[in-house]
Amino acid sequence: MGIELEIGKKGIEKNSDGNTVEEKWQNCKEIIKSADKILTCDMKPKKDWFDEDCKRFIEVRNKAQLKFLQRPTRESQRKYQEKRRMARKDAEEVKGNGNKKN
């Protein structure tokens, strides 16, 4: 599909259907925004039990995983597995209690 551009009297580029490039762009943006509203699904509601402690557990686990992936030794694997278990256990504890653990 070729668009032929013409220079209008004021130097504004117009294509064969009479719209300026800016008008075409605005129309395209509106179509994308409306499609985004239609196609995106609602995010899951936030979980009340997921708090800063849970984020910290995950960060510790992720750091241990990164160390294991960078240097895959038995010791780093053991530490990663331990941190993963601890993070899962602590998150389940927080989830089960419905509040931060003391």
N, CA, C and O atoms as a GROMACS GRO file, in nm:
protein
  408
    1MET      N    1   0.086  -0.117   0.000
    1MET     CA    2   0.000   0.000   0.000
    1MET      C    3   0.090   0.122   0.000
    1MET      O    4   0.154   0.151   0.101
    2GLY      N    5   0.095   0.192  -0.106
    2GLY     CA    6   0.179   0.310  -0.114
    2GLY      C    7   0.098   0.435  -0.085
    2GLY      O    8  -0.015   0.449  -0.131
    3ILE      N    9   0.156   0.525  -0.009
    3ILE     CA   10   0.091   0.652   0.021
    3ILE      C   11   0.166   0.760  -0.055
    3ILE      O   12   0.286   0.778  -0.038
    4GLU      N   13   0.094   0.831  -0.138
    4GLU     CA   14   0.156   0.938  -0.213
    4GLU      C   15   0.143   1.066  -0.134
    4GLU      O   16   0.033   1.106  -0.096
    5LEU      N   17   0.254   1.130  -0.108
    5LEU     CA   18   0.253   1.255  -0.032
    5LEU      C   19   0.257   1.373  -0.128
    5LEU      O   20   0.330   1.373  -0.227
    6GLU      N   21   0.178   1.473  -0.096
    6GLU     CA   22   0.177   1.595  -0.174
    6GLU      C   23   0.207   1.711  -0.081
    6GLU      O   24   0.169   1.708   0.036
    7ILE      N   25   0.272   1.811  -0.130
    7ILE     CA   26   0.299   1.930  -0.051
    7ILE      C   27   0.183   2.026  -0.073
    7ILE      O   28   0.156   2.069  -0.186
    8GLY      N   29   0.115   2.059   0.036
    8GLY     CA   30   0.002   2.150   0.028
    8GLY      C   31   0.050   2.294   0.014
    8GLY      O   32   0.170   2.321   0.010
    9LYS      N   33  -0.045   2.386   0.006
    9LYS     CA   34  -0.013   2.527  -0.014
    9LYS      C   35   0.072   2.583   0.100
    9LYS      O   36   0.157   2.669   0.078
   10LYS      N   37   0.048   2.534   0.222
   10LYS     CA   38   0.121   2.585   0.337
   10LYS      C   39   0.244   2.501   0.369
   10LYS      O   40   0.307   2.523   0.472
   11GLY      N   41   0.279   2.408   0.286
   11GLY     CA   42   0.397   2.326   0.309
   11GLY      C   43   0.368   2.205   0.398
   11GLY      O   44   0.460   2.137   0.442
   12ILE      N   45   0.241   2.177   0.424
   12ILE     CA   46   0.203   2.062   0.507
   12ILE      C   47   0.186   1.942   0.415
   12ILE      O   48   0.118   1.950   0.313
   13GLU      N   49   0.248   1.832   0.452
   13GLU     CA   50   0.240   1.713   0.369
   13GLU      C   51   0.101   1.650   0.383
   13GLU      O   52   0.052   1.628   0.493
   14LYS      N   53   0.041   1.622   0.270
   14LYS     CA   54  -0.090   1.554   0.269
   14LYS      C   55  -0.078   1.433   0.179
   14LYS      O   56  -0.005   1.436   0.080
   15ASN      N   57  -0.149   1.328   0.214
   15ASN     CA   58  -0.148   1.210   0.128
   15ASN      C   59  -0.271   1.213   0.039
   15ASN      O   60  -0.347   1.310   0.040
   16SER      N   61  -0.291   1.107  -0.037
   16SER     CA   62  -0.396   1.105  -0.139
   16SER      C   63  -0.538   1.117  -0.081
   16SER      O   64  -0.628   1.160  -0.153
   17ASP      N   65  -0.560   1.081   0.046
   17ASP     CA   66  -0.694   1.092   0.103
   17ASP      C   67  -0.718   1.226   0.171
   17ASP      O   68  -0.825   1.246   0.228
   18GLY      N   69  -0.622   1.318   0.167
   18GLY     CA   70  -0.642   1.452   0.218
   18GLY      C   71  -0.602   1.472   0.364
   18GLY      O   72  -0.614   1.584   0.414
   19ASN      N   73  -0.556   1.370   0.433
   19ASN     CA   74  -0.516   1.384   0.573
   19ASN      C   75  -0.368   1.416   0.583
   19ASN      O   76  -0.288   1.371   0.502
   20THR      N   77  -0.334   1.495   0.684
   20THR     CA   78  -0.193   1.524   0.707
   20THR      C   79  -0.130   1.406   0.777
   20THR      O   80  -0.199   1.318   0.829
   21VAL      N   81   0.001   1.403   0.778
   21VAL     CA   82   0.073   1.296   0.846
   21VAL      C   83   0.040   1.298   0.995
   21VAL      O   84   0.024   1.192   1.057
   22GLU      N   85   0.031   1.418   1.053
   22GLU     CA   86  -0.002   1.431   1.195
   22GLU      C   87  -0.141   1.374   1.225
   22GLU      O   88  -0.159   1.307   1.327
   23GLU      N   89  -0.238   1.401   1.139
   23GLU     CA   90  -0.373   1.347   1.158
   23GLU      C   91  -0.372   1.195   1.150
   23GLU      O   92  -0.439   1.128   1.228
   24LYS      N   93  -0.296   1.142   1.056
   24LYS     CA   94  -0.284   0.996   1.045
   24LYS      C   95  -0.223   0.937   1.171
   24LYS      O   96  -0.270   0.835   1.222
   25TRP      N   97  -0.119   1.003   1.222
   25TRP     CA   98  -0.051   0.954   1.341
   25TRP      C   99  -0.145   0.957   1.462
   25TRP      O  100  -0.150   0.861   1.538
   26GLN      N  101  -0.220   1.067   1.479
   26GLN     CA  102  -0.314   1.076   1.590
   26GLN      C  103  -0.420   0.967   1.581
   26GLN      O  104  -0.456   0.906   1.682
   27ASN      N  105  -0.468   0.942   1.462
   27ASN     CA  106  -0.567   0.836   1.440
   27ASN      C  107  -0.509   0.700   1.478
   27ASN      O  108  -0.574   0.619   1.543
   28CYS      N  109  -0.384   0.676   1.436
   28CYS     CA  110  -0.317   0.550   1.468
   28CYS      C  111  -0.302   0.533   1.618
   28CYS      O  112  -0.326   0.425   1.672
   29LYS      N  113  -0.261   0.641   1.687
   29LYS     CA  114  -0.246   0.635   1.833
   29LYS      C  115  -0.378   0.602   1.902
   29LYS      O  116  -0.380   0.522   1.996
   30GLU      N  117  -0.486   0.664   1.857
   30GLU     CA  118  -0.618   0.638   1.916
   30GLU      C  119  -0.660   0.492   1.896
   30GLU      O  120  -0.717   0.431   1.986
   31ILE      N  121  -0.633   0.439   1.780
   31ILE     CA  122  -0.667   0.298   1.751
   31ILE      C  123  -0.587   0.205   1.842
   31ILE      O  124  -0.642   0.109   1.896
   32ILE      N  125  -0.459   0.233   1.858
   32ILE     CA  126  -0.375   0.149   1.944
   32ILE      C  127  -0.422   0.156   2.088
   32ILE      O  128  -0.430   0.053   2.156
   33LYS      N  129  -0.454   0.275   2.137
   33LYS     CA  130  -0.501   0.289   2.275
   33LYS      C  131  -0.632   0.215   2.298
   33LYS      O  132  -0.650   0.149   2.400
   34SER      N  133  -0.725   0.226   2.203
   34SER     CA  134  -0.854   0.158   2.220
   34SER      C  135  -0.836   0.006   2.212
   34SER      O  136  -0.902  -0.068   2.285
   35ALA      N  137  -0.746  -0.040   2.124
   35ALA     CA  138  -0.720  -0.184   2.116
   35ALA      C  139  -0.655  -0.234   2.243
   35ALA      O  140  -0.684  -0.345   2.288
   36ASP      N  141  -0.569  -0.152   2.302
   36ASP     CA  142  -0.504  -0.190   2.428
   36ASP      C  143  -0.607  -0.211   2.539
   36ASP      O  144  -0.599  -0.307   2.616
   37LYS      N  145  -0.704  -0.121   2.546
   37LYS     CA  146  -0.810  -0.134   2.648
   37LYS      C  147  -0.892  -0.260   2.628
   37LYS      O  148  -0.931  -0.325   2.725
   38ILE      N  149  -0.917  -0.295   2.504
   38ILE     CA  150  -0.998  -0.412   2.473
   38ILE      C  151  -0.920  -0.542   2.496
   38ILE      O  152  -0.974  -0.638   2.552
   39LEU      N  153  -0.795  -0.544   2.453
   39LEU     CA  154  -0.718  -0.668   2.453
   39LEU      C  155  -0.650  -0.702   2.585
   39LEU      O  156  -0.624  -0.819   2.612
   40THR      N  157  -0.621  -0.603   2.667
   40THR     CA  158  -0.553  -0.633   2.793
   40THR      C  159  -0.653  -0.685   2.893
   40THR      O  160  -0.765  -0.636   2.905
   41CYS      N  161  -0.610  -0.786   2.965
   41CYS     CA  162  -0.696  -0.841   3.068
   41CYS      C  163  -0.668  -0.767   3.198
   41CYS      O  164  -0.562  -0.708   3.217
   42ASP      N  165  -0.764  -0.772   3.286
   42ASP     CA  166  -0.747  -0.707   3.415
   42ASP      C  167  -0.639  -0.781   3.493
   42ASP      O  168  -0.631  -0.904   3.492
   43MET      N  169  -0.557  -0.703   3.560
   43MET     CA  170  -0.454  -0.762   3.644
   43MET      C  171  -0.521  -0.830   3.763
   43MET      O  172  -0.628  -0.788   3.808
   44LYS      N  173  -0.457  -0.933   3.811
   44LYS     CA  174  -0.510  -0.999   3.929
   44LYS      C  175  -0.505  -0.900   4.045
   44LYS      O  176  -0.413  -0.819   4.054
   45PRO      N  177  -0.603  -0.907   4.134
   45PRO     CA  178  -0.600  -0.815   4.248
   45PRO      C  179  -0.478  -0.844   4.336
   45PRO      O  180  -0.431  -0.957   4.347
   46LYS      N  181  -0.430  -0.738   4.397
   46LYS     CA  182  -0.314  -0.754   4.484
   46LYS      C  183  -0.348  -0.846   4.600
   46LYS      O  184  -0.460  -0.847   4.651
   47LYS      N  185  -0.250  -0.922   4.639
   47LYS     CA  186  -0.268  -1.010   4.753
   47LYS      C  187  -0.226  -0.933   4.878
   47LYS      O  188  -0.115  -0.882   4.887
   48ASP      N  189  -0.317  -0.925   4.975
   48ASP     CA  190  -0.291  -0.848   5.096
   48ASP      C  191  -0.173  -0.903   5.174
   48ASP      O  192  -0.102  -0.827   5.241
   49TRP      N  193  -0.152  -1.033   5.167
   49TRP     CA  194  -0.046  -1.094   5.248
   49TRP      C  195   0.092  -1.069   5.188
   49TRP      O  196   0.192  -1.084   5.258
   50PHE      N  197   0.101  -1.032   5.060
   50PHE     CA  198   0.231  -1.012   4.996
   50PHE      C  199   0.282  -0.873   5.035
   50PHE      O  200   0.231  -0.772   4.987
   51ASP      N  201   0.381  -0.870   5.121
   51ASP     CA  202   0.430  -0.744   5.174
   51ASP      C  203   0.580  -0.729   5.151
   51ASP      O  204   0.638  -0.803   5.071
   52GLU      N  205   0.641  -0.636   5.219
   52GLU     CA  206   0.784  -0.609   5.202
   52GLU      C  207   0.869  -0.730   5.245
   52GLU      O  208   0.974  -0.755   5.186
   53ASP      N  209   0.825  -0.803   5.346
   53ASP     CA  210   0.900  -0.922   5.388
   53ASP      C  211   0.906  -1.024   5.274
   53ASP      O  212   1.010  -1.084   5.249
   54CYS      N  213   0.794  -1.043   5.206
   54CYS     CA  214   0.790  -1.138   5.095
   54CYS      C  215   0.882  -1.092   4.982
   54CYS      O  216   0.952  -1.174   4.921
   55LYS      N  217   0.883  -0.963   4.955
   55LYS     CA  218   0.972  -0.911   4.852
   55LYS      C  219   1.118  -0.936   4.890
   55LYS      O  220   1.200  -0.972   4.806
   56ARG      N  221   1.148  -0.917   5.017
   56ARG     CA  222   1.285  -0.938   5.065
   56ARG      C  223   1.323  -1.086   5.053
   56ARG      O  224   1.436  -1.118   5.014
   57PHE      N  225   1.232  -1.176   5.086
   57PHE     CA  226   1.258  -1.320   5.073
   57PHE      C  227   1.293  -1.354   4.928
   57PHE      O  228   1.386  -1.430   4.901
   58ILE      N  229   1.216  -1.299   4.837
   58ILE     CA  230   1.237  -1.327   4.695
   58ILE      C  231   1.370  -1.269   4.647
   58ILE      O  232   1.440  -1.332   4.568
   59GLU      N  233   1.405  -1.149   4.693
   59GLU     CA  234   1.533  -1.089   4.654
   59GLU      C  235   1.650  -1.174   4.701
   59GLU      O  236   1.746  -1.194   4.627
   60VAL      N  237   1.644  -1.224   4.824
   60VAL     CA  238   1.751  -1.308   4.877
   60VAL      C  239   1.761  -1.436   4.795
   60VAL      O  240   1.872  -1.479   4.760
   61ARG      N  241   1.648  -1.496   4.763
   61ARG     CA  242   1.646  -1.616   4.682
   61ARG      C  243   1.704  -1.590   4.543
   61ARG      O  244   1.784  -1.669   4.492
   62ASN      N  245   1.665  -1.478   4.482
   62ASN     CA  246   1.714  -1.446   4.348
   62ASN      C  247   1.864  -1.421   4.346
   62ASN      O  248   1.932  -1.458   4.250
   63LYS      N  249   1.917  -1.358   4.451
   63LYS     CA  250   2.062  -1.335   4.458
   63LYS      C  251   2.136  -1.468   4.468
   63LYS      O  252   2.240  -1.487   4.405
   64ALA      N  253   2.083  -1.560   4.549
   64ALA     CA  254   2.146  -1.691   4.562
   64ALA      C  255   2.140  -1.767   4.430
   64ALA      O  256   2.235  -1.836   4.393
   65GLN      N  257   2.029  -1.753   4.358
   65GLN     CA  258   2.017  -1.819   4.228
   65GLN      C  259   2.117  -1.761   4.129
   65GLN      O  260   2.180  -1.835   4.054
   66LEU      N  261   2.132  -1.630   4.129
   66LEU     CA  262   2.227  -1.566   4.038
   66LEU      C  263   2.370  -1.613   4.066
   66LEU      O  264   2.446  -1.640   3.974
   67LYS      N  265   2.405  -1.621   4.195
   67LYS     CA  266   2.539  -1.669   4.232
   67LYS      C  267   2.558  -1.813   4.183
   67LYS      O  268   2.665  -1.848   4.133
   68PHE      N  269   2.456  -1.894   4.199
   68PHE     CA  270   2.465  -2.034   4.154
   68PHE      C  271   2.482  -2.041   4.003
   68PHE      O  272   2.563  -2.120   3.953
   69LEU      N  273   2.406  -1.959   3.930
   69LEU     CA  274   2.415  -1.962   3.784
   69LEU      C  275   2.548  -1.908   3.733
   69LEU      O  276   2.599  -1.953   3.630
   70GLN      N  277   2.605  -1.812   3.806
   70GLN     CA  278   2.733  -1.757   3.764
   70GLN      C  279   2.849  -1.852   3.794
   70GLN      O  280   2.947  -1.859   3.719
   71ARG      N  281   2.836  -1.923   3.903
   71ARG     CA  282   2.940  -2.018   3.941
   71ARG      C  283   2.873  -2.144   3.995
   71ARG      O  284   2.853  -2.157   4.116
   72PRO      N  285   2.838  -2.237   3.908
   72PRO     CA  286   2.760  -2.355   3.949
   72PRO      C  287   2.846  -2.461   4.021
   72PRO      O  288   2.894  -2.556   3.961
   73THR      N  289   2.862  -2.440   4.150
   73THR     CA  290   2.932  -2.539   4.231
   73THR      C  291   2.830  -2.608   4.320
   73THR      O  292   2.716  -2.562   4.333
   74ARG      N  293   2.871  -2.716   4.382
   74ARG     CA  294   2.778  -2.786   4.473
   74ARG      C  295   2.741  -2.696   4.590
   74ARG      O  296   2.626  -2.696   4.636
   75GLU      N  297   2.838  -2.619   4.639
   75GLU     CA  298   2.812  -2.531   4.752
   75GLU      C  299   2.713  -2.421   4.715
   75GLU      O  300   2.621  -2.392   4.792
   76SER      N  301   2.731  -2.359   4.599
   76SER     CA  302   2.639  -2.253   4.559
   76SER      C  303   2.500  -2.310   4.530
   76SER      O  304   2.399  -2.244   4.555
   77GLN      N  305   2.495  -2.431   4.479
   77GLN     CA  306   2.365  -2.495   4.456
   77GLN      C  307   2.297  -2.524   4.588
   77GLN      O  308   2.177  -2.502   4.603
   78ARG      N  309   2.372  -2.573   4.685
   78ARG     CA  310   2.316  -2.603   4.816
   78ARG      C  311   2.262  -2.476   4.882
   78ARG      O  312   2.154  -2.477   4.940
   79LYS      N  313   2.339  -2.367   4.872
   79LYS     CA  314   2.294  -2.240   4.931
   79LYS      C  315   2.168  -2.188   4.862
   79LYS      O  316   2.076  -2.138   4.927
   80TYR      N  317   2.166  -2.201   4.730
   80TYR     CA  318   2.048  -2.157   4.657
   80TYR      C  319   1.925  -2.237   4.697
   80TYR      O  320   1.819  -2.180   4.722
   81GLN      N  321   1.938  -2.369   4.705
   81GLN     CA  322   1.826  -2.452   4.743
   81GLN      C  323   1.778  -2.420   4.885
   81GLN      O  324   1.659  -2.420   4.912
   82GLU      N  325   1.873  -2.392   4.973
   82GLU     CA  326   1.837  -2.356   5.110
   82GLU      C  327   1.761  -2.223   5.112
   82GLU      O  328   1.659  -2.212   5.180
   83LYS      N  329   1.810  -2.124   5.039
   83LYS     CA  330   1.743  -1.993   5.035
   83LYS      C  331   1.605  -2.006   4.970
   83LYS      O  332   1.510  -1.938   5.012
   84ARG      N  333   1.593  -2.091   4.869
   84ARG     CA  334   1.465  -2.112   4.804
   84ARG      C  335   1.364  -2.173   4.901
   84ARG      O  336   1.249  -2.130   4.908
   85ARG      N  337   1.409  -2.273   4.975
   85ARG     CA  338   1.320  -2.335   5.075
   85ARG      C  339   1.279  -2.235   5.181
   85ARG      O  340   1.162  -2.228   5.220
   86MET      N  341   1.376  -2.157   5.229
   86MET     CA  342   1.346  -2.059   5.333
   86MET      C  343   1.248  -1.953   5.282
   86MET      O  344   1.155  -1.916   5.353
   87ALA      N  345   1.268  -1.906   5.160
   87ALA     CA  346   1.179  -1.804   5.103
   87ALA      C  347   1.038  -1.858   5.090
   87ALA      O  348   0.941  -1.790   5.123
   88ARG      N  349   1.025  -1.982   5.040
   88ARG     CA  350   0.894  -2.043   5.024
   88ARG      C  351   0.826  -2.062   5.160
   88ARG      O  352   0.708  -2.032   5.176
   89LYS      N  353   0.902  -2.113   5.257
   89LYS     CA  354   0.847  -2.136   5.391
   89LYS      C  355   0.802  -2.006   5.455
   89LYS      O  356   0.692  -1.998   5.511
   90ASP      N  357   0.887  -1.903   5.447
   90ASP     CA  358   0.853  -1.775   5.509
   90ASP      C  359   0.733  -1.710   5.440
   90ASP      O  360   0.647  -1.653   5.508
   91ALA      N  361   0.726  -1.718   5.308
   91ALA     CA  362   0.612  -1.660   5.236
   91ALA      C  363   0.483  -1.734   5.270
   91ALA      O  364   0.378  -1.672   5.286
   92GLU      N  365   0.490  -1.866   5.280
   92GLU     CA  366   0.370  -1.943   5.318
   92GLU      C  367   0.327  -1.910   5.460
   92GLU      O  368   0.208  -1.907   5.490
   93GLU      N  369   0.425  -1.886   5.548
   93GLU     CA  370   0.393  -1.848   5.685
   93GLU      C  371   0.320  -1.715   5.688
   93GLU      O  372   0.220  -1.700   5.758
   94VAL      N  373   0.371  -1.618   5.614
   94VAL     CA  374   0.308  -1.486   5.608
   94VAL      C  375   0.170  -1.499   5.547
   94VAL      O  376   0.074  -1.439   5.596
   95LYS      N  377   0.158  -1.578   5.442
   95LYS     CA  378   0.030  -1.597   5.376
   95LYS      C  379  -0.070  -1.663   5.470
   95LYS      O  380  -0.187  -1.624   5.476
   96GLY      N  381  -0.024  -1.762   5.542
   96GLY     CA  382  -0.112  -1.834   5.634
   96GLY      C  383  -0.160  -1.750   5.750
   96GLY      O  384  -0.274  -1.763   5.793
   97ASN      N  385  -0.073  -1.664   5.800
   97ASN     CA  386  -0.110  -1.579   5.913
   97ASN      C  387  -0.191  -1.457   5.869
   97ASN      O  388  -0.266  -1.400   5.948
   98GLY      N  389  -0.174  -1.419   5.743
   98GLY     CA  390  -0.246  -1.302   5.695
   98GLY      C  391  -0.182  -1.172   5.739
   98GLY      O  392  -0.236  -1.065   5.714
   99ASN      N  393  -0.068  -1.180   5.804
   99ASN     CA  394   0.003  -1.059   5.845
   99ASN      C  395   0.152  -1.089   5.855
   99ASN      O  396   0.195  -1.202   5.833
  100LYS      N  397   0.228  -0.987   5.888
  100LYS     CA  398   0.372  -1.006   5.900
  100LYS      C  399   0.403  -1.093   6.020
  100LYS      O  400   0.337  -1.086   6.124
  101LYS      N  401   0.507  -1.175   6.002
  101LYS     CA  402   0.548  -1.256   6.116
  101LYS      C  403   0.640  -1.173   6.204
  101LYS      O  404   0.710  -1.085   6.154
  102ASN      N  405   0.640  -1.200   6.332
  102ASN     CA  406   0.722  -1.123   6.428
  102ASN      C  407   0.851  -1.191   6.457
  102ASN      O  408   0.931  -1.140   6.536
   0.00000   0.00000   0.00000
